[in-house]
Amino acid sequence: MHLKLELLVLPVSDVERAKAFYERAGFRLDVDASPIEDWRAVHLTPPGSEASIIFGKGLTSAEPGSAQGLYLIVSDIEAAREELLGRGIDVSEVFHDARGLLFHGHTGGTVTHDLPGQERLAGRHPDGASYGSYATFSDPDGNGWVLQEITERLPGR
């Protein structure tokens, strides 16, 4: 069996505001369709990604801003962060976990806590370990994104 993640539905409160944000962040607009009055779909794809996001009107009953821990993988976290900052996106400083744990502290649009066992430290992972450096940002509704630097994939990927 071959399963491929293709599309994530994001809950947003203002479609035009969300569309402008994601276009500013560099996502490619693929579709903006509203064939009937109470339904609209805006489909965008992050640069270099095969998976996309979709939001709009009549697509989900989820609370705006409730999508958290959405990972965007980058090969150079500092360059990705600088590019997003240059596009007007508020991105956290780069950080890593001293114990090498996967970061899970992104809730409500901001980093609010670390899980037990995590020790969040400023800057890239000191060894430059793949999967070890992060930065976060949120869309205007508080949907939370995590940039994760991966320079070498684990076996089987």
Buried (B, 14 or more C-beta within 10 A) or exposed (E): EEEEEEEEBBBBEEBEEBBEBBBEBBBEEEEEEBEEEEEBBBBBBBEEEEEBBBBBBEBBEEEBBBBBBBBBBBEEBBEBBEBBEEEEBEBBEBBBBEEEBBBBBBBEBEBEEBEEEBEBEEEBBEEEBBBBBBBBBBBBBBBBBBBBBBBEEEEEE
